[in-house]
């Protein structure tokens, strides 16, 4: 099991026929393997790759948006802003000249 996941268990009076058996089975399955086992074998490599990308994003995203735009991987940001109508909607509605300038710099 991936330690980042959790289980939501509905418990109330009369929570269903065989509810106690479902609860017992759920706990057996939740705790049958040690924590931190990670993803299914076929997902380990792509998930680890995604985690590394997101860790780099997290390093620079705990700050203001202008600093984020300047410090994130340029190609990653360009890809995120490459939507069909992004430029049209963003620049028509952006109320901050500094942010608009930072976005223009990224898109240049």
DSSP file (Angstrom, degrees, kcal/mol; ACC not computed):
  #  RESIDUE AA STRUCTURE BP1 BP2  ACC     N-H-->O    O-->H-N    N-H-->O    O-->H-N    TCO  KAPPA ALPHA  PHI   PSI    X-CA   Y-CA   Z-CA
    1    1 A X              0   0    0      0, 0.0    36,-1.0     0, 0.0    37,-1.0   0.000 360.0 360.0 360.0 144.1    0.0    0.0    0.0
    2    2 A X    >   -     0   0    0     35,-0.2     3,-2.1    34,-0.2    33,-0.1  -0.735 360.0-139.5 -81.1 125.1    1.1    3.5   -0.7
    3    3 A X  T 3  S+     0   0    0     -2,-0.5    -1,-0.1     1,-0.3    32,-0.0   0.640  97.9  67.7 -64.3 -12.5    1.4    5.4    2.6
    4    4 A X  T 3  S+     0   0    0      2,-0.0    -1,-0.3     0, 0.0     2,-0.2   0.592  88.4  82.0 -82.2  -9.7   -0.1    8.5    1.0
    5    5 A X    <   -     0   0    0     -3,-2.1     2,-0.3     2,-0.0     0, 0.0  -0.485  59.0-169.9 -92.4 164.1   -3.5    6.8    0.5
    6    6 A X        -     0   0    0     -2,-0.2     2,-0.4     2,-0.0    -4,-0.0  -0.905  17.2-123.5-143.6 172.9   -6.2    6.4    3.0
    7    7 A X        -     0   0    0     -2,-0.3     2,-0.6     2,-0.0    -2,-0.0  -0.977   9.7-151.9-124.2 135.8   -9.5    4.6    3.5
    8    8 A X        -     0   0    0     -2,-0.4     2,-0.6     2,-0.0    -2,-0.0  -0.932  17.1-170.9-104.4 122.5  -12.9    6.1    4.2
    9    9 A X        -     0   0    0     -2,-0.6     2,-0.7     2,-0.0    -2,-0.0  -0.947  17.4-140.5-120.1 115.8  -15.1    3.7    6.1
   10   10 A X        +     0   0    0     -2,-0.6     2,-0.5     5,-0.1    -2,-0.0  -0.634  28.3 176.3 -76.1 114.0  -18.8    4.5    6.6
   11   11 A X        +     0   0    0     -2,-0.7     2,-0.3     3,-0.0    -2,-0.0  -0.971  17.4 125.1-123.8 119.7  -19.7    3.3   10.1
   12   12 A X    >   -     0   0    0     -2,-0.5     3,-1.1     4,-0.0     4,-0.0  -0.958  68.3 -60.9-158.2 168.5  -23.1    3.9   11.6
   13   13 A X  T 3  S+     0   0    0     -2,-0.3    -2,-0.0     1,-0.3     0, 0.0  -0.346 124.4   5.0 -57.5 133.4  -25.8    1.9   13.2
   14   14 A X  T 3  S+     0   0    0      1,-0.1    -1,-0.3     2,-0.1     3,-0.1   0.921  79.0 171.8  56.9  48.3  -27.1   -0.7   10.7
   15   15 A X    <   -     0   0    0     -3,-1.1    -1,-0.1     1,-0.2     2,-0.1   0.175  58.8 -52.5 -79.9  22.7  -24.4    0.3    8.2
   16   16 A X  S >  S-     0   0    0     -4,-0.0     3,-2.1     2,-0.0     4,-0.2  -0.251  70.0 -62.1 126.4 152.0  -25.3   -2.6    5.9
   17   17 A X  T 3  S+     0   0    0      1,-0.3     0, 0.0    -3,-0.1     0, 0.0  -0.448 125.0   6.9 -63.1 128.8  -25.9   -6.3    5.9
   18   18 A X  T 3> S+     0   0    0     -2,-0.2     4,-2.5     3,-0.1     3,-0.5   0.711  85.3 147.2  70.8  19.8  -22.6   -8.0    6.8
   19   19 A X  H <>  +     0   0    0     -3,-2.1     4,-2.6     1,-0.3     5,-0.2   0.872  68.4  53.5 -56.3 -39.6  -21.1   -4.7    7.6
   20   20 A X  H  > S+     0   0    0     -4,-0.2     4,-2.3     1,-0.2    -1,-0.3   0.858 109.4  49.0 -66.0 -32.8  -18.9   -6.2   10.3
   21   21 A X  H  > S+     0   0    0     -3,-0.5     4,-2.7     2,-0.2    -2,-0.2   0.903 110.8  49.8 -71.2 -40.6  -17.6   -8.7    7.8
   22   22 A X  H  X S+     0   0    0     -4,-2.5     4,-2.5     2,-0.2    -2,-0.2   0.912 112.1  48.8 -61.2 -42.0  -16.8   -6.0    5.3
   23   23 A X  H  X S+     0   0    0     -4,-2.6     4,-2.4    -5,-0.2     5,-0.2   0.930 112.2  47.8 -63.4 -45.9  -15.0   -4.0    8.0
   24   24 A X  H  X S+     0   0    0     -4,-2.3     4,-2.3     1,-0.2    -2,-0.2   0.929 113.6  47.6 -60.7 -45.7  -13.0   -7.0    9.1
   25   25 A X  H  X S+     0   0    0     -4,-2.7     4,-2.4     2,-0.2     5,-0.2   0.895 110.2  53.4 -62.6 -41.0  -12.1   -7.8    5.4
   26   26 A X  H  X S+     0   0    0     -4,-2.5     4,-2.6     1,-0.2    -2,-0.2   0.941 110.9  45.2 -60.5 -48.1  -11.1   -4.2    4.8
   27   27 A X  H  X S+     0   0    0     -4,-2.4     4,-1.9     1,-0.2    -1,-0.2   0.874 110.5  54.6 -65.9 -36.4   -8.8   -4.1    7.7
   28   28 A X  H  < S+     0   0    0     -4,-2.3    -1,-0.2    -5,-0.2    -2,-0.2   0.934 113.8  41.4 -60.3 -44.8   -7.3   -7.5    6.8
   29   29 A X  H >< S+     0   0    0     -4,-2.4     3,-0.8     1,-0.2     4,-0.3   0.868 112.3  54.6 -72.4 -36.6   -6.5   -6.2    3.3
   30   30 A X  H 3< S+     0   0    0     -4,-2.6     3,-0.3     1,-0.2    -1,-0.2   0.872 119.7  31.3 -63.6 -36.0   -5.3   -2.8    4.5
   31   31 A X  T 3< S+     0   0    0     -4,-1.9    -1,-0.2    -5,-0.2    -2,-0.2   0.137  89.0  97.0-113.8  20.5   -2.7   -4.2    6.9
   32   32 A X  S <  S+     0   0    0     -3,-0.8     2,-0.3    -4,-0.2    -1,-0.2   0.707  87.6  43.7 -81.5 -18.7   -1.7   -7.4    5.1
   33   33 A X  S    S-     0   0    0     -4,-0.3     3,-0.1    -3,-0.3     4,-0.1  -0.921  98.3 -96.9-123.3 150.4    1.4   -5.8    3.6
   34   34 A X    >   -     0   0    0     -2,-0.3     3,-0.7     1,-0.1    -2,-0.1  -0.324  47.9-101.1 -63.6 147.9    3.9   -3.5    5.2
   35   35 A X  T 3  S+     0   0    0      1,-0.2   -33,-0.1     2,-0.1    -1,-0.1  -0.214 102.3  40.6 -63.8 158.1    3.3    0.2    4.6
   36   36 A X  T 3   +     0   0    0    -35,-0.9    -1,-0.2    -3,-0.1   -34,-0.2   0.594  68.2 134.2  80.5  10.1    5.4    2.0    2.0
   37   37 A X    <   -     0   0    0    -36,-1.0   -35,-0.2    -3,-0.7     2,-0.2   0.738  51.7-155.1 -66.3 -21.8    5.2   -0.8   -0.5
   38   38 A X        -     0   0    0    -37,-1.0    -1,-0.2     6,-0.0     3,-0.1  -0.460  31.0 -19.8  88.1-155.8    4.4    1.7   -3.2
   39   39 A X  S    S-     0   0    0      1,-0.2     5,-0.1    -2,-0.2     0, 0.0  -0.286  80.8 -73.8 -87.6 169.0    2.6    1.2   -6.4
   40   40 A X    >>  -     0   0    0      1,-0.1     3,-2.5     3,-0.1     4,-0.8  -0.342  56.5-103.7 -58.0 150.0    1.9   -1.9   -8.4
   41   41 A X  G >4 S+     0   0    0      1,-0.3     3,-0.8     2,-0.2     4,-0.5   0.821 120.7  54.8 -49.7 -38.9    5.1   -3.1  -10.1
   42   42 A X  G 34 S+     0   0    0      1,-0.2     4,-0.3     2,-0.1    -1,-0.3   0.648 111.3  45.7 -73.3 -12.1    4.1   -1.8  -13.6
   43   43 A X  G <> S+     0   0    0     -3,-2.5     4,-2.2     2,-0.1     5,-0.3   0.482  86.5  90.8-105.5  -5.8    3.5    1.7  -12.2
   44   44 A X  H <X S+     0   0    0     -4,-0.8     4,-2.5    -3,-0.8     5,-0.2   0.943  87.7  45.1 -58.8 -53.0    6.7    2.1  -10.1
   45   45 A X  H  > S+     0   0    0     -4,-0.5     4,-2.3     1,-0.2    -1,-0.2   0.940 116.6  42.7 -62.2 -51.2    8.9    3.7  -12.7
   46   46 A X  H  > S+     0   0    0     -4,-0.3     4,-2.5     1,-0.2    -1,-0.2   0.888 115.5  50.2 -64.9 -35.1    6.4    6.2  -14.1
   47   47 A X  H  X S+     0   0    0     -4,-2.2     4,-2.4     2,-0.2    -1,-0.2   0.894 110.8  48.6 -69.0 -38.5    5.2    7.2  -10.6
   48   48 A X  H  X S+     0   0    0     -4,-2.5     4,-2.0    -5,-0.3    -1,-0.2   0.901 111.9  50.0 -65.7 -39.7    8.7    7.7   -9.4
   49   49 A X  H  X S+     0   0    0     -4,-2.3     4,-1.9    -5,-0.2    -2,-0.2   0.927 111.6  48.1 -62.8 -45.2    9.5    9.8  -12.5
   50   50 A X  H  X S+     0   0    0     -4,-2.5     4,-2.7     1,-0.2    -2,-0.2   0.891 108.9  54.1 -62.0 -39.7    6.3   11.9  -11.8
   51   51 A X  H  X S+     0   0    0     -4,-2.4     4,-2.5     1,-0.2    -1,-0.2   0.902 106.9  50.8 -62.9 -40.6    7.3   12.3   -8.2
   52   52 A X  H  X S+     0   0    0     -4,-2.0     4,-1.8     2,-0.2    -1,-0.2   0.912 111.3  48.4 -63.1 -41.7   10.7   13.7   -9.1
   53   53 A X  H  X S+     0   0    0     -4,-1.9     4,-2.0     1,-0.2    -2,-0.2   0.948 114.1  45.7 -61.8 -48.4    9.0   16.2  -11.5
   54   54 A X  H  X S+     0   0    0     -4,-2.7     4,-2.7     1,-0.2    -2,-0.2   0.831 107.8  57.3 -67.6 -32.2    6.5   17.3   -8.8
   55   55 A X  H  X S+     0   0    0     -4,-2.5     4,-1.6     2,-0.2    -1,-0.2   0.903 108.0  48.0 -62.7 -40.0    9.3   17.5   -6.2
   56   56 A X  H  X S+     0   0    0     -4,-1.8     4,-0.8     2,-0.2    -2,-0.2   0.896 111.6  50.0 -66.6 -39.8   11.1   20.0   -8.4
   57   57 A X  H >X S+     0   0    0     -4,-2.0     4,-1.1     1,-0.2     3,-0.9   0.926 108.9  52.4 -62.0 -44.5    7.9   22.0   -8.9
   58   58 A X  H 3X S+     0   0    0     -4,-2.7     4,-0.5     1,-0.2     3,-0.3   0.841  98.5  65.7 -62.1 -34.3    7.2   22.0   -5.2
   59   59 A X  H 3< S+     0   0    0     -4,-1.6    -1,-0.2     1,-0.2    -2,-0.2   0.833 115.8  26.8 -57.6 -33.0   10.7   23.5   -4.5
   60   60 A X  H << S+     0   0    0     -3,-0.9    -1,-0.2    -4,-0.8    -2,-0.2   0.496 106.3  74.8-110.4  -4.3    9.8   26.7   -6.3
   61   61 A X  H  <  +     0   0    0     -4,-1.1     2,-0.8    -3,-0.3    -2,-0.1   0.426  68.7  86.5 -94.7   3.8    6.1   26.9   -5.9
   62   62 A X  S  < S+     0   0    0     -4,-0.5     2,-0.2    -3,-0.1    -1,-0.2  -0.367  88.2  58.3 -96.1  55.6    5.9   28.0   -2.3
   63   63 A X  S    S-     0   0    0     -2,-0.8    -3,-0.0    -3,-0.1     2,-0.0  -0.836 101.0 -45.4-158.9-170.0    6.2   31.6   -3.2
   64   64 A X     >  -     0   0    0     -2,-0.2     4,-2.1     1,-0.1     3,-0.2  -0.322  54.9-110.8 -73.9 159.2    4.5   34.3   -5.3
   65   65 A X  H  > S+     0   0    0      1,-0.2     4,-2.7     2,-0.2     5,-0.2   0.799 114.2  55.4 -63.3 -32.9    3.4   33.5   -8.9
   66   66 A X  H  > S+     0   0    0      2,-0.2     4,-1.8     1,-0.2    -1,-0.2   0.935 110.2  45.4 -67.9 -44.3    6.0   35.8  -10.6
   67   67 A X  H  > S+     0   0    0      2,-0.2     4,-1.8     1,-0.2    -2,-0.2   0.899 112.7  52.7 -62.8 -40.2    8.8   34.0   -8.8
   68   68 A X  H  X S+     0   0    0     -4,-2.1     4,-2.4     1,-0.2     3,-0.3   0.949 108.7  48.8 -60.4 -49.5    7.2   30.7   -9.7
   69   69 A X  H  < S+     0   0    0     -4,-2.7    -1,-0.2     1,-0.2    -2,-0.2   0.851 113.9  47.0 -60.6 -34.9    7.0   31.5  -13.4
   70   70 A X  H  < S+     0   0    0     -4,-1.8    -1,-0.2    -5,-0.2    -2,-0.2   0.795 119.2  38.4 -76.8 -28.0   10.6   32.6  -13.5
   71   71 A X  H  < S+     0   0    0     -4,-1.8    -2,-0.2    -3,-0.3    -3,-0.2   0.672  92.5  92.5-103.1 -18.6   12.0   29.6  -11.6
   72   72 A X  S  < S-     0   0    0     -4,-2.4     2,-0.1    -5,-0.2   -15,-0.1  -0.364  98.2 -77.2 -70.8 157.3   10.0   26.7  -12.9
   73   73 A X     >  -     0   0    0      1,-0.2     4,-2.1     2,-0.1     3,-0.2  -0.368  43.8-138.0 -53.5 122.6   11.2   24.7  -15.8
   74   74 A X  H  > S+     0   0    0      1,-0.2     4,-2.7     2,-0.2     5,-0.2   0.871 100.1  49.1 -57.7 -43.6   10.4   26.9  -18.8
   75   75 A X  H  > S+     0   0    0      2,-0.2     4,-2.2     1,-0.2    -1,-0.2   0.864 109.2  53.2 -67.6 -35.4    9.2   24.1  -21.1
   76   76 A X  H  > S+     0   0    0     -3,-0.2     4,-1.8     2,-0.2    -2,-0.2   0.930 112.3  44.4 -62.8 -45.5    7.0   22.7  -18.3
   77   77 A X  H  X S+     0   0    0     -4,-2.1     4,-2.0     2,-0.2    -2,-0.2   0.913 111.2  53.3 -67.3 -43.0    5.3   26.1  -17.9
   78   78 A X  H  < S+     0   0    0     -4,-2.7     4,-0.3     1,-0.2    -1,-0.2   0.913 109.2  50.0 -57.7 -42.1    5.0   26.7  -21.6
   79   79 A X  H >< S+     0   0    0     -4,-2.2     3,-0.9     1,-0.2    -1,-0.2   0.892 109.7  50.4 -62.8 -39.7    3.2   23.3  -21.9
   80   80 A X  H 3< S+     0   0    0     -4,-1.8     3,-0.4     1,-0.2    -1,-0.2   0.815 115.4  42.9 -68.2 -29.8    0.9   24.3  -19.1
   81   81 A X  T 3< S+     0   0    0     -4,-2.0    -1,-0.2     1,-0.2     6,-0.2   0.317  87.9  94.6 -97.1   7.7    0.0   27.6  -20.8
   82   82 A X    <   +     0   0    0     -3,-0.9    -1,-0.2    -4,-0.3    -2,-0.1   0.354  51.3 137.3 -85.3   7.5   -0.3   26.1  -24.3
   83   83 A X    >   -     0   0    0     -3,-0.4     3,-0.9     1,-0.1     4,-0.5  -0.128  67.9-108.9 -55.8 153.0   -4.0   25.6  -24.1
   84   84 A X  T 3  S+     0   0    0      1,-0.3     4,-0.2     2,-0.1    -1,-0.1   0.833 114.0  21.4 -53.8 -41.1   -6.0   26.6  -27.2
   85   85 A X  T 3> S+     0   0    0      1,-0.1     4,-2.5     2,-0.1     5,-0.3   0.283  90.2 109.5-114.1   9.9   -7.6   29.7  -25.7
   86   86 A X  H <> S+     0   0    0     -3,-0.9     4,-3.4     1,-0.2     5,-0.3   0.939  80.9  45.4 -54.4 -54.8   -5.2   30.5  -22.8
   87   87 A X  H  > S+     0   0    0     -4,-0.5     4,-2.1    -6,-0.2     5,-0.4   0.916 113.4  50.5 -56.8 -46.5   -3.7   33.6  -24.2
   88   88 A X  H  > S+     0   0    0      1,-0.2     4,-1.2    -4,-0.2    -1,-0.2   0.944 119.3  35.0 -58.5 -51.3   -7.1   35.0  -25.3
   89   89 A X  H  X S+     0   0    0     -4,-2.5     4,-1.1     2,-0.2    -2,-0.2   0.893 118.5  50.6 -74.1 -39.9   -8.7   34.5  -21.9
   90   90 A X  H >X S+     0   0    0     -4,-3.4     4,-2.2    -5,-0.3     3,-0.8   0.973 114.3  40.4 -64.8 -54.9   -5.7   35.2  -19.7
   91   91 A X  H 3< S+     0   0    0     -4,-2.1    -1,-0.2    -5,-0.3    -2,-0.2   0.788 113.5  55.1 -69.5 -26.2   -4.6   38.5  -21.2
   92   92 A X  H 3< S+     0   0    0     -4,-1.2    -1,-0.3    -5,-0.4    -2,-0.2   0.760 122.4  28.0 -72.9 -23.9   -8.2   39.8  -21.6
   93   93 A X  H << S+     0   0    0     -4,-1.1    -2,-0.2    -3,-0.8     2,-0.2   0.524  86.0 116.8-117.8  -8.4   -8.8   39.2  -17.9
   94   94 A X     <  -     0   0    0     -4,-2.2     3,-0.0     1,-0.1    -4,-0.0  -0.453  38.0-173.5 -66.9 129.9   -5.4   39.6  -16.1
   95   95 A X        +     0   0    0     -2,-0.2     2,-0.5     1,-0.1    -1,-0.1   0.339  62.2  76.6-106.3   4.8   -5.6   42.5  -13.7
   96   96 A X     >  -     0   0    0      1,-0.1     4,-2.4     2,-0.0     5,-0.2  -0.952  59.3-161.8-122.9 115.2   -1.9   42.6  -12.7
   97   97 A X  H  > S+     0   0    0     -2,-0.5     4,-2.4     1,-0.2     5,-0.2   0.852  92.5  55.8 -62.5 -35.4    0.6   44.0  -15.2
   98   98 A X  H  > S+     0   0    0      2,-0.2     4,-2.1     1,-0.2    -1,-0.2   0.915 110.0  44.6 -65.0 -42.8    3.5   42.3  -13.4
   99   99 A X  H  > S+     0   0    0      2,-0.2     4,-2.5     1,-0.2     5,-0.2   0.917 112.6  51.9 -67.5 -42.4    1.9   38.8  -13.8
  100  100 A X  H  X S+     0   0    0     -4,-2.4     4,-2.5     1,-0.2    -2,-0.2   0.906 110.3  49.2 -59.7 -41.4    1.0   39.5  -17.4
  101  101 A X  H  X S+     0   0    0     -4,-2.4     4,-2.2     2,-0.2    -1,-0.2   0.898 110.4  50.3 -64.9 -40.3    4.6   40.6  -18.1
  102  102 A X  H  X S+     0   0    0     -4,-2.1     4,-1.8     2,-0.2    -2,-0.2   0.900 111.8  47.8 -65.3 -39.9    5.9   37.4  -16.5
  103  103 A X  H  X S+     0   0    0     -4,-2.5     4,-2.5     2,-0.2    -2,-0.2   0.910 110.3  51.9 -67.1 -42.4    3.5   35.2  -18.5
  104  104 A X  H  X S+     0   0    0     -4,-2.5     4,-1.3     1,-0.2    -2,-0.2   0.902 108.3  52.3 -59.7 -40.7    4.5   37.1  -21.7
  105  105 A X  H  < S+     0   0    0     -4,-2.2    -1,-0.2     1,-0.2    -2,-0.2   0.903 110.4  47.6 -62.6 -41.3    8.2   36.4  -20.9
  106  106 A X  H  < S+     0   0    0     -4,-1.8    -2,-0.2     1,-0.2    -1,-0.2   0.916 114.1  46.6 -65.0 -42.7    7.5   32.7  -20.5
  107  107 A X  H  <        0   0    0     -4,-2.5    -1,-0.2     1,-0.2    -2,-0.2   0.653 360.0 360.0 -76.2 -15.5    5.5   32.5  -23.7
  108  108 A X     <        0   0    0     -4,-1.3    -1,-0.2    -5,-0.2    -2,-0.1   0.494 360.0 360.0 -67.0 360.0    8.2   34.4  -25.7
